[in-house]
């Protein structure tokens, strides 16, 4: 990932409805959500949601797949991983103890599972 791609991804998320949409797509992995259902859940008109999904798709953060009469959208978690890796690349300057506190926060589902197992 280069700076231009990172800027495109971050700018796609720098709008409230798109950020909320992307977070909802992440929560709905791996099944995905139909575009119309996304619009209903976020309470925006379908044409507005289509525009937001197009921005997320151009940034590589969401992908749509036609299923019958619906388009099912999913978050591209690989792309999200690339963005996060780009942001923290060289974060510790060769001193992993500097990054150590960040690592558990990047895996909240693991932490919540561990707490649930206790």
N, CA, C and O atoms as CSV, one atom per row, in Angstrom:
chain,resi,resn,atom,element,x,y,z
A,1,UNK,N,N,0.857,-1.168,0.000
A,1,UNK,CA,C,0.000,0.000,0.000
A,1,UNK,C,C,0.897,1.222,0.000
A,1,UNK,O,O,1.920,1.262,0.685
A,2,UNK,N,N,0.502,2.216,-0.775
A,2,UNK,CA,C,1.254,3.462,-0.779
A,2,UNK,C,C,0.422,4.572,-0.145
A,2,UNK,O,O,-0.734,4.361,0.222
A,3,UNK,N,N,1.011,5.735,-0.023
A,3,UNK,CA,C,0.339,6.866,0.635
A,3,UNK,C,C,-0.957,7.249,-0.062
A,3,UNK,O,O,-1.941,7.563,0.608
A,4,UNK,N,N,-0.981,7.231,-1.375
A,4,UNK,CA,C,-2.184,7.615,-2.119
A,4,UNK,C,C,-3.339,6.672,-1.800
A,4,UNK,O,O,-4.465,7.119,-1.583
A,5,UNK,N,N,-3.065,5.375,-1.770
A,5,UNK,CA,C,-4.101,4.388,-1.453
A,5,UNK,C,C,-4.579,4.540,-0.008
A,5,UNK,O,O,-5.774,4.439,0.269
A,6,UNK,N,N,-3.649,4.782,0.904
A,6,UNK,CA,C,-4.026,4.974,2.310
A,6,UNK,C,C,-4.892,6.219,2.464
A,6,UNK,O,O,-5.885,6.197,3.192
A,7,UNK,N,N,-4.528,7.292,1.794
A,7,UNK,CA,C,-5.312,8.528,1.861
A,7,UNK,C,C,-6.715,8.293,1.308
A,7,UNK,O,O,-7.692,8.786,1.870
A,8,UNK,N,N,-6.820,7.544,0.211
A,8,UNK,CA,C,-8.140,7.247,-0.372
A,8,UNK,C,C,-8.996,6.460,0.611
A,8,UNK,O,O,-10.180,6.758,0.776
A,9,UNK,N,N,-8.414,5.463,1.264
A,9,UNK,CA,C,-9.172,4.654,2.224
A,9,UNK,C,C,-9.583,5.491,3.427
A,9,UNK,O,O,-10.731,5.432,3.868
A,10,UNK,N,N,-8.655,6.261,3.952
A,10,UNK,CA,C,-8.981,7.070,5.131
A,10,UNK,C,C,-9.985,8.170,4.800
A,10,UNK,O,O,-10.857,8.477,5.612
A,11,UNK,N,N,-9.870,8.757,3.626
A,11,UNK,CA,C,-10.839,9.802,3.267
A,11,UNK,C,C,-12.219,9.209,3.027
A,11,UNK,O,O,-13.227,9.868,3.282
A,12,UNK,N,N,-12.279,7.964,2.536
A,12,UNK,CA,C,-13.582,7.302,2.369
A,12,UNK,C,C,-14.255,7.106,3.721
A,12,UNK,O,O,-15.481,7.149,3.816
A,13,UNK,N,N,-13.468,6.892,4.756
A,13,UNK,CA,C,-14.013,6.681,6.102
A,13,UNK,C,C,-14.215,7.985,6.869
A,13,UNK,O,O,-14.771,7.983,7.967
A,14,UNK,N,N,-13.769,9.087,6.295
A,14,UNK,CA,C,-13.823,10.380,6.988
A,14,UNK,C,C,-15.159,11.083,6.774
A,14,UNK,O,O,-15.209,12.304,6.621
A,15,UNK,N,N,-16.218,10.325,6.764
A,15,UNK,CA,C,-17.575,10.857,6.638
A,15,UNK,C,C,-18.458,9.964,7.505
A,15,UNK,O,O,-18.347,8.740,7.441
A,16,UNK,N,N,-19.319,10.550,8.301
A,16,UNK,CA,C,-20.058,9.816,9.328
A,16,UNK,C,C,-20.856,8.630,8.789
A,16,UNK,O,O,-20.776,7.536,9.347
A,17,UNK,N,N,-21.616,8.826,7.724
A,17,UNK,CA,C,-22.446,7.738,7.199
A,17,UNK,C,C,-21.586,6.613,6.645
A,17,UNK,O,O,-21.892,5.439,6.854
A,18,UNK,N,N,-20.513,6.959,5.941
A,18,UNK,CA,C,-19.637,5.912,5.400
A,18,UNK,C,C,-18.925,5.164,6.513
A,18,UNK,O,O,-18.775,3.944,6.440
A,19,UNK,N,N,-18.487,5.871,7.535
A,19,UNK,CA,C,-17.836,5.199,8.660
A,19,UNK,C,C,-18.815,4.253,9.341
A,19,UNK,O,O,-18.465,3.112,9.644
A,20,UNK,N,N,-20.024,4.712,9.581
A,20,UNK,CA,C,-21.044,3.863,10.207
A,20,UNK,C,C,-21.366,2.659,9.318
A,20,UNK,O,O,-21.538,1.545,9.811
A,21,UNK,N,N,-21.446,2.889,8.019
A,21,UNK,CA,C,-21.724,1.801,7.070
A,21,UNK,C,C,-20.605,0.775,7.095
A,21,UNK,O,O,-20.865,-0.428,7.143
A,22,UNK,N,N,-19.356,1.240,7.063
A,22,UNK,CA,C,-18.238,0.312,7.075
A,22,UNK,C,C,-18.206,-0.493,8.370
A,22,UNK,O,O,-17.970,-1.700,8.340
A,23,UNK,N,N,-18.436,0.151,9.486
A,23,UNK,CA,C,-18.447,-0.567,10.766
A,23,UNK,C,C,-19.562,-1.609,10.793
A,23,UNK,O,O,-19.377,-2.698,11.338
A,24,UNK,N,N,-20.705,-1.290,10.217
A,24,UNK,CA,C,-21.805,-2.250,10.132
A,24,UNK,C,C,-21.422,-3.428,9.229
A,24,UNK,O,O,-21.726,-4.580,9.540
A,25,UNK,N,N,-20.761,-3.135,8.125
A,25,UNK,CA,C,-20.311,-4.211,7.242
A,25,UNK,C,C,-19.328,-5.131,7.958
A,25,UNK,O,O,-19.374,-6.349,7.783
A,26,UNK,N,N,-18.447,-4.557,8.755
A,26,UNK,CA,C,-17.491,-5.375,9.517
A,26,UNK,C,C,-18.241,-6.277,10.496
A,26,UNK,O,O,-17.916,-7.456,10.635
A,27,UNK,N,N,-19.246,-5.718,11.173
A,27,UNK,CA,C,-20.019,-6.519,12.133
A,27,UNK,C,C,-20.782,-7.648,11.446
A,27,UNK,O,O,-21.053,-8.675,12.068
A,28,UNK,N,N,-21.128,-7.473,10.182
A,28,UNK,CA,C,-21.933,-8.463,9.451
A,28,UNK,C,C,-21.093,-9.462,8.669
A,28,UNK,O,O,-21.624,-10.237,7.874
A,29,UNK,N,N,-19.797,-9.446,8.889
A,29,UNK,CA,C,-18.948,-10.437,8.228
A,29,UNK,C,C,-19.219,-11.813,8.809
A,29,UNK,O,O,-19.492,-11.911,10.006
A,30,UNK,N,N,-19.159,-12.860,8.041
A,30,UNK,CA,C,-18.836,-12.916,6.621
A,30,UNK,C,C,-20.053,-12.907,5.700
A,30,UNK,O,O,-19.899,-12.974,4.481
A,31,UNK,N,N,-21.249,-12.825,6.257
A,31,UNK,CA,C,-22.458,-12.938,5.437
A,31,UNK,C,C,-22.673,-11.752,4.507
A,31,UNK,O,O,-23.118,-11.927,3.372
A,32,UNK,N,N,-22.357,-10.531,4.981
A,32,UNK,CA,C,-22.624,-9.338,4.199
A,32,UNK,C,C,-24.048,-8.862,4.394
A,32,UNK,O,O,-24.843,-9.490,5.093
A,33,UNK,N,N,-24.354,-7.746,3.765
A,33,UNK,CA,C,-25.677,-7.123,3.910
A,33,UNK,C,C,-26.102,-6.560,2.563
A,33,UNK,O,O,-25.285,-6.002,1.830
A,34,UNK,N,N,-27.374,-6.706,2.240
A,34,UNK,CA,C,-27.911,-6.125,1.011
A,34,UNK,C,C,-27.900,-4.604,1.114
A,34,UNK,O,O,-28.103,-4.042,2.190
A,35,UNK,N,N,-27.663,-3.958,0.003
A,35,UNK,CA,C,-27.584,-2.496,-0.028
A,35,UNK,C,C,-28.855,-1.851,0.535
A,35,UNK,O,O,-28.772,-0.887,1.295
A,36,UNK,N,N,-30.004,-2.365,0.175
A,36,UNK,CA,C,-31.264,-1.810,0.672
A,36,UNK,C,C,-31.396,-1.946,2.181
A,36,UNK,O,O,-31.917,-1.055,2.851
A,37,UNK,N,N,-30.921,-3.067,2.710
A,37,UNK,CA,C,-30.965,-3.284,4.158
A,37,UNK,C,C,-29.999,-2.333,4.869
A,37,UNK,O,O,-30.305,-1.820,5.945
A,38,UNK,N,N,-28.848,-2.104,4.270
A,38,UNK,CA,C,-27.903,-1.125,4.838
A,38,UNK,C,C,-28.565,0.251,4.938
A,38,UNK,O,O,-28.473,0.927,5.962
A,39,UNK,N,N,-29.229,0.647,3.858
A,39,UNK,CA,C,-29.905,1.950,3.846
A,39,UNK,C,C,-30.962,2.020,4.949
A,39,UNK,O,O,-31.088,3.036,5.632
A,40,UNK,N,N,-31.711,0.944,5.117
A,40,UNK,CA,C,-32.749,0.911,6.145
A,40,UNK,C,C,-32.131,0.983,7.542
A,40,UNK,O,O,-32.593,1.744,8.392
A,41,UNK,N,N,-31.092,0.193,7.772
A,41,UNK,CA,C,-30.473,0.148,9.100
A,41,UNK,C,C,-29.825,1.477,9.489
A,41,UNK,O,O,-29.843,1.871,10.656
A,42,UNK,N,N,-29.258,2.154,8.509
A,42,UNK,CA,C,-28.571,3.410,8.801
A,42,UNK,C,C,-29.510,4.608,8.630
A,42,UNK,O,O,-29.169,5.744,8.960
A,43,UNK,N,N,-30.694,4.318,8.107
A,43,UNK,CA,C,-31.730,5.340,7.948
A,43,UNK,C,C,-31.326,6.458,7.000
A,43,UNK,O,O,-31.403,7.642,7.327
A,44,UNK,N,N,-30.889,6.035,5.800
A,44,UNK,CA,C,-30.613,6.979,4.726
A,44,UNK,C,C,-31.328,6.485,3.475
A,44,UNK,O,O,-31.594,5.290,3.351
A,45,UNK,N,N,-31.645,7.383,2.549
A,45,UNK,CA,C,-32.279,6.945,1.300
A,45,UNK,C,C,-31.375,5.977,0.540
A,45,UNK,O,O,-30.150,6.050,0.637
A,46,UNK,N,N,-31.992,5.072,-0.215
A,46,UNK,CA,C,-31.218,4.059,-0.935
A,46,UNK,C,C,-30.231,4.670,-1.921
A,46,UNK,O,O,-29.120,4.162,-2.074
A,47,UNK,N,N,-30.620,5.761,-2.597
A,47,UNK,CA,C,-29.692,6.357,-3.557
A,47,UNK,C,C,-28.490,6.989,-2.842
A,47,UNK,O,O,-27.379,6.992,-3.374
A,48,UNK,N,N,-28.715,7.517,-1.652
A,48,UNK,CA,C,-27.614,8.062,-0.859
A,48,UNK,C,C,-26.680,6.933,-0.422
A,48,UNK,O,O,-25.458,7.075,-0.481
A,49,UNK,N,N,-27.257,5.819,0.015
A,49,UNK,CA,C,-26.442,4.679,0.422
A,49,UNK,C,C,-25.634,4.162,-0.751
A,49,UNK,O,O,-24.470,3.796,-0.586
A,50,UNK,N,N,-26.230,4.125,-1.933
A,50,UNK,CA,C,-25.505,3.673,-3.122
A,50,UNK,C,C,-24.281,4.542,-3.376
A,50,UNK,O,O,-23.215,4.031,-3.721
A,51,UNK,N,N,-24.429,5.844,-3.208
A,51,UNK,CA,C,-23.296,6.751,-3.407
A,51,UNK,C,C,-22.209,6.482,-2.370
A,51,UNK,O,O,-21.025,6.467,-2.707
A,52,UNK,N,N,-22.597,6.272,-1.120
A,52,UNK,CA,C,-21.617,5.994,-0.066
A,52,UNK,C,C,-20.915,4.654,-0.314
A,52,UNK,O,O,-19.701,4.548,-0.135
A,53,UNK,N,N,-21.665,3.646,-0.721
A,53,UNK,CA,C,-21.069,2.344,-1.010
A,53,UNK,C,C,-20.100,2.436,-2.185
A,53,UNK,O,O,-19.080,1.747,-2.205
A,54,UNK,N,N,-20.412,3.278,-3.156
A,54,UNK,CA,C,-19.504,3.457,-4.296
A,54,UNK,C,C,-18.176,4.052,-3.843
A,54,UNK,O,O,-17.118,3.648,-4.326
A,55,UNK,N,N,-18.226,5.002,-2.927
A,55,UNK,CA,C,-16.989,5.596,-2.398
A,55,UNK,C,C,-16.173,4.546,-1.656
A,55,UNK,O,O,-14.961,4.446,-1.849
A,56,UNK,N,N,-16.838,3.758,-0.801
A,56,UNK,CA,C,-16.141,2.702,-0.066
A,56,UNK,C,C,-15.557,1.657,-1.021
A,56,UNK,O,O,-14.452,1.161,-0.801
A,57,UNK,N,N,-16.292,1.330,-2.068
A,57,UNK,CA,C,-15.812,0.337,-3.041
A,57,UNK,C,C,-14.607,0.871,-3.818
A,57,UNK,O,O,-13.643,0.138,-4.039
A,58,UNK,N,N,-14.650,2.138,-4.232
A,58,UNK,CA,C,-13.507,2.716,-4.952
A,58,UNK,C,C,-12.259,2.738,-4.083
A,58,UNK,O,O,-11.144,2.608,-4.590
A,59,UNK,N,N,-12.439,2.901,-2.785
A,59,UNK,CA,C,-11.310,2.897,-1.857
A,59,UNK,C,C,-10.853,1.478,-1.534
A,59,UNK,O,O,-9.842,1.290,-0.856
A,60,UNK,N,N,-11.592,0.475,-2.015
A,60,UNK,CA,C,-11.224,-0.911,-1.776
A,60,UNK,C,C,-11.674,-1.444,-0.434
A,60,UNK,O,O,-11.255,-2.531,-0.037
A,61,UNK,N,N,-12.519,-0.711,0.277
A,61,UNK,CA,C,-12.943,-1.113,1.614
A,61,UNK,C,C,-14.204,-1.963,1.625
A,61,UNK,O,O,-14.499,-2.621,2.623
A,62,UNK,N,N,-14.948,-1.957,0.531
A,62,UNK,CA,C,-16.185,-2.739,0.446
A,62,UNK,C,C,-16.282,-3.347,-0.943
A,62,UNK,O,O,-15.767,-2.804,-1.921
A,63,UNK,N,N,-16.953,-4.480,-1.003
A,63,UNK,CA,C,-17.167,-5.168,-2.278
A,63,UNK,C,C,-18.626,-5.591,-2.366
A,63,UNK,O,O,-19.216,-6.064,-1.395
A,64,UNK,N,N,-19.185,-5.413,-3.537
A,64,UNK,CA,C,-20.556,-5.839,-3.764
A,64,UNK,C,C,-20.603,-7.054,-4.659
A,64,UNK,O,O,-19.815,-7.186,-5.596
A,65,UNK,N,N,-21.542,-7.948,-4.359
A,65,UNK,CA,C,-21.728,-9.161,-5.149
A,65,UNK,C,C,-23.214,-9.317,-5.427
A,65,UNK,O,O,-24.033,-9.327,-4.508
A,66,UNK,N,N,-23.547,-9.436,-6.691
A,66,UNK,CA,C,-24.957,-9.592,-7.051
A,66,UNK,C,C,-25.429,-10.985,-6.679
A,66,UNK,O,O,-24.811,-11.989,-7.033
A,67,UNK,N,N,-26.549,-11.020,-5.951
A,67,UNK,CA,C,-27.227,-12.278,-5.628
A,67,UNK,C,C,-28.695,-12.074,-5.970
A,67,UNK,O,O,-29.431,-11.379,-5.269
A,68,UNK,N,N,-29.088,-12.688,-7.046
A,68,UNK,CA,C,-30.447,-12.543,-7.533
A,68,UNK,C,C,-30.713,-11.071,-7.821
A,68,UNK,O,O,-30.027,-10.478,-8.655
A,69,UNK,N,N,-31.686,-10.472,-7.155
A,69,UNK,CA,C,-32.024,-9.069,-7.404
A,69,UNK,C,C,-31.322,-8.113,-6.452
A,69,UNK,O,O,-31.499,-6.900,-6.557
A,70,UNK,N,N,-30.542,-8.630,-5.541
A,70,UNK,CA,C,-29.876,-7.791,-4.546
A,70,UNK,C,C,-28.378,-7.740,-4.788
A,70,UNK,O,O,-27.800,-8.634,-5.407
A,71,UNK,N,N,-27.766,-6.688,-4.294
A,71,UNK,CA,C,-26.315,-6.620,-4.241
A,71,UNK,C,C,-25.941,-6.712,-2.773
A,71,UNK,O,O,-26.341,-5.877,-1.961
A,72,UNK,N,N,-25.172,-7.734,-2.445
A,72,UNK,CA,C,-24.737,-7.969,-1.070
A,72,UNK,C,C,-23.354,-7.349,-0.916
A,72,UNK,O,O,-22.431,-7.658,-1.671
A,73,UNK,N,N,-23.228,-6.475,0.067
A,73,UNK,CA,C,-21.956,-5.807,0.328
A,73,UNK,C,C,-21.270,-6.429,1.524
A,73,UNK,O,O,-21.899,-6.818,2.508
A,74,UNK,N,N,-19.956,-6.509,1.402
A,74,UNK,CA,C,-19.118,-7.020,2.483
A,74,UNK,C,C,-17.933,-6.087,2.651
A,74,UNK,O,O,-17.472,-5.465,1.694
A,75,UNK,N,N,-17.449,-5.998,3.873
A,75,UNK,CA,C,-16.229,-5.253,4.139
A,75,UNK,C,C,-15.054,-6.035,3.576
A,75,UNK,O,O,-15.029,-7.263,3.656
A,76,UNK,N,N,-14.090,-5.339,3.013
A,76,UNK,CA,C,-12.870,-6.000,2.557
A,76,UNK,C,C,-11.867,-5.925,3.707
A,76,UNK,O,O,-11.128,-4.950,3.843
A,77,UNK,N,N,-11.855,-6.970,4.528
A,77,UNK,CA,C,-11.006,-6.976,5.711
A,77,UNK,C,C,-9.527,-7.041,5.358
A,77,UNK,O,O,-8.686,-6.584,6.133
A,78,UNK,N,N,-9.203,-7.596,4.209
A,78,UNK,CA,C,-7.816,-7.595,3.755
A,78,UNK,C,C,-7.327,-6.180,3.505
A,78,UNK,O,O,-6.203,-5.824,3.859
A,79,UNK,N,N,-8.185,-5.379,2.893
A,79,UNK,CA,C,-7.827,-3.980,2.631
A,79,UNK,C,C,-7.713,-3.208,3.939
A,79,UNK,O,O,-6.808,-2.389,4.098
A,80,UNK,N,N,-8.619,-3.462,4.875
A,80,UNK,CA,C,-8.540,-2.818,6.182
A,80,UNK,C,C,-7.222,-3.175,6.852
A,80,UNK,O,O,-6.571,-2.309,7.436
A,81,UNK,N,N,-6.825,-4.430,6.775
A,81,UNK,CA,C,-5.557,-4.864,7.345
A,81,UNK,C,C,-4.394,-4.102,6.709
A,81,UNK,O,O,-3.472,-3.683,7.408
A,82,UNK,N,N,-4.433,-3.921,5.383
A,82,UNK,CA,C,-3.383,-3.175,4.695
A,82,UNK,C,C,-3.306,-1.732,5.192
A,82,UNK,O,O,-2.215,-1.197,5.387
A,83,UNK,N,N,-4.457,-1.109,5.394
A,83,UNK,CA,C,-4.482,0.278,5.877
A,83,UNK,C,C,-3.873,0.361,7.272
A,83,UNK,O,O,-3.035,1.223,7.535
A,84,UNK,N,N,-4.289,-0.529,8.161
A,84,UNK,CA,C,-3.766,-0.514,9.533
A,84,UNK,C,C,-2.268,-0.798,9.528
A,84,UNK,O,O,-1.509,-0.144,10.243
A,85,UNK,N,N,-1.844,-1.762,8.734
A,85,UNK,CA,C,-0.414,-2.059,8.660
A,85,UNK,C,C,0.367,-0.868,8.132
A,85,UNK,O,O,1.464,-0.585,8.612
A,86,UNK,N,N,-0.182,-0.171,7.153
A,86,UNK,CA,C,0.474,1.024,6.627
A,86,UNK,C,C,0.617,2.077,7.726
A,86,UNK,O,O,1.659,2.722,7.840
A,87,UNK,N,N,-0.436,2.249,8.536
A,87,UNK,CA,C,-0.424,3.274,9.583
A,87,UNK,C,C,0.598,2.976,10.671
A,87,UNK,O,O,1.225,3.894,11.201
A,88,UNK,N,N,0.771,1.711,11.005
A,88,UNK,CA,C,1.667,1.374,12.118
A,88,UNK,C,C,3.025,0.848,11.658
A,88,UNK,O,O,3.854,0.468,12.484
A,89,UNK,N,N,3.255,0.825,10.358
A,89,UNK,CA,C,4.546,0.359,9.850
A,89,UNK,C,C,5.656,1.202,10.477
A,89,UNK,O,O,5.584,2.430,10.500
A,90,UNK,N,N,6.643,0.544,10.966
A,90,UNK,CA,C,7.791,1.213,11.589
A,90,UNK,C,C,7.397,2.014,12.828
A,90,UNK,O,O,8.087,2.963,13.200
A,91,UNK,N,N,6.291,1.635,13.467
A,91,UNK,CA,C,5.816,2.399,14.625
A,91,UNK,C,C,6.796,2.362,15.783
A,91,UNK,O,O,6.854,3.298,16.581
A,92,UNK,N,N,7.555,1.305,15.880
A,92,UNK,CA,C,8.393,1.147,17.066
A,92,UNK,C,C,9.866,1.412,16.797
A,92,UNK,O,O,10.674,1.395,17.725
A,93,UNK,N,N,10.223,1.654,15.556
A,93,UNK,CA,C,11.615,1.926,15.239
A,93,UNK,C,C,12.561,0.835,15.704
A,93,UNK,O,O,13.674,1.123,16.143
A,94,UNK,N,N,12.129,-0.412,15.613
A,94,UNK,CA,C,12.979,-1.519,16.028
A,94,UNK,C,C,12.892,-1.862,17.502
A,94,UNK,O,O,13.657,-2.691,17.994
A,95,UNK,N,N,11.958,-1.226,18.217
A,95,UNK,CA,C,11.778,-1.487,19.644
A,95,UNK,C,C,10.357,-2.008,19.863
A,95,UNK,O,O,9.448,-1.223,20.134
A,96,UNK,N,N,10.156,-3.332,19.747
A,96,UNK,CA,C,8.803,-3.901,19.808
A,96,UNK,C,C,8.058,-3.589,21.099
A,96,UNK,O,O,6.827,-3.606,21.105
A,97,UNK,N,N,8.749,-3.310,22.174
A,97,UNK,CA,C,8.063,-2.988,23.433
A,97,UNK,C,C,7.235,-1.705,23.305
A,97,UNK,O,O,6.276,-1.507,24.050
A,98,UNK,N,N,7.603,-0.841,22.367
A,98,UNK,CA,C,6.837,0.391,22.141
A,98,UNK,C,C,5.473,0.052,21.547
A,98,UNK,O,O,4.469,0.670,21.903
A,99,UNK,N,N,5.433,-0.927,20.643
A,99,UNK,CA,C,4.184,-1.325,19.979
A,99,UNK,C,C,3.355,-2.311,20.798
A,99,UNK,O,O,2.162,-2.477,20.542
A,100,UNK,N,N,3.960,-2.950,21.754
A,100,UNK,CA,C,3.290,-4.025,22.495
A,100,UNK,C,C,1.913,-3.630,23.027
A,100,UNK,O,O,0.993,-4.441,22.926
A,101,UNK,N,N,1.715,-2.439,23.586
A,101,UNK,CA,C,0.379,-2.098,24.089
A,101,UNK,C,C,-0.674,-1.972,22.980
A,101,UNK,O,O,-1.868,-2.102,23.246
A,102,UNK,N,N,-0.243,-1.722,21.753
A,102,UNK,CA,C,-1.166,-1.550,20.636
A,102,UNK,C,C,-1.731,-2.881,20.150
A,102,UNK,O,O,-2.881,-2.944,19.714
A,103,UNK,N,N,-0.943,-3.929,20.221
A,103,UNK,CA,C,-1.315,-5.216,19.630
A,103,UNK,C,C,-2.631,-5.773,20.179
A,103,UNK,O,O,-3.488,-6.146,19.378
A,104,UNK,N,N,-2.840,-5.849,21.489
A,104,UNK,CA,C,-4.123,-6.396,21.977
A,104,UNK,C,C,-5.336,-5.562,21.524
A,104,UNK,O,O,-6.424,-6.102,21.322
A,105,UNK,N,N,-5.142,-4.265,21.370
A,105,UNK,CA,C,-6.251,-3.421,20.935
A,105,UNK,C,C,-6.618,-3.644,19.475
A,105,UNK,O,O,-7.726,-3.311,19.055
A,106,UNK,N,N,-5.701,-4.202,18.703
A,106,UNK,CA,C,-5.982,-4.489,17.304
A,106,UNK,C,C,-6.706,-5.817,17.122
A,106,UNK,O,O,-7.101,-6.159,16.007
A,107,UNK,N,N,-6.881,-6.558,18.191
A,107,UNK,CA,C,-7.583,-7.842,18.141
A,107,UNK,C,C,-8.667,-7.886,19.212
A,107,UNK,O,O,-8.624,-8.742,20.095
A,108,UNK,N,N,-9.650,-6.966,19.148
A,108,UNK,CA,C,-10.664,-6.921,20.213
A,108,UNK,C,C,-11.492,-8.188,20.315
A,108,UNK,O,O,-11.938,-8.537,21.408
A,109,UNK,N,N,-11.711,-8.890,19.209
A,109,UNK,CA,C,-12.523,-10.111,19.301
A,109,UNK,C,C,-11.780,-11.188,20.075
A,109,UNK,O,O,-12.413,-11.984,20.769
A,110,UNK,N,N,-10.478,-11.238,19.978
A,110,UNK,CA,C,-9.715,-12.196,20.768
A,110,UNK,C,C,-9.804,-11.860,22.241
A,110,UNK,O,O,-9.966,-12.744,23.082
A,111,UNK,N,N,-9.697,-10.571,22.550
A,111,UNK,CA,C,-9.766,-10.130,23.945
A,111,UNK,C,C,-11.139,-10.422,24.519
A,111,UNK,O,O,-11.235,-10.903,25.648
A,112,UNK,N,N,-12.199,-10.149,23.783
A,112,UNK,CA,C,-13.548,-10.385,24.301
A,112,UNK,C,C,-13.813,-11.873,24.463
A,112,UNK,O,O,-14.519,-12.276,25.388
A,113,UNK,N,N,-13.254,-12.702,23.571
A,113,UNK,CA,C,-13.391,-14.151,23.731
A,113,UNK,C,C,-12.674,-14.637,24.967
A,113,UNK,O,O,-13.193,-15.479,25.701
A,114,UNK,N,N,-11.479,-14.110,25.207
A,114,UNK,CA,C,-10.707,-14.517,26.381
A,114,UNK,C,C,-11.451,-14.134,27.661
A,114,UNK,O,O,-11.479,-14.901,28.623
A,115,UNK,N,N,-12.045,-12.960,27.663
A,115,UNK,CA,C,-12.809,-12.524,28.841
A,115,UNK,C,C,-14.022,-13.422,29.017
A,115,UNK,O,O,-14.358,-13.791,30.142
A,116,UNK,N,N,-14.689,-13.781,27.911
A,116,UNK,CA,C,-15.872,-14.636,27.986
A,116,UNK,C,C,-15.526,-16.039,28.480
A,116,UNK,O,O,-16.341,-16.696,29.127
A,117,UNK,N,N,-14.296,-16.499,28.166
A,117,UNK,CA,C,-13.882,-17.838,28.576
A,117,UNK,C,C,-13.565,-17.911,30.066
A,117,UNK,O,O,-13.586,-19.000,30.639
A,118,UNK,N,N,-13.272,-16.778,30.708
A,118,UNK,CA,C,-12.917,-16.762,32.127
A,118,UNK,C,C,-14.084,-17.070,33.029
A,118,UNK,O,O,-13.932,-17.092,34.251
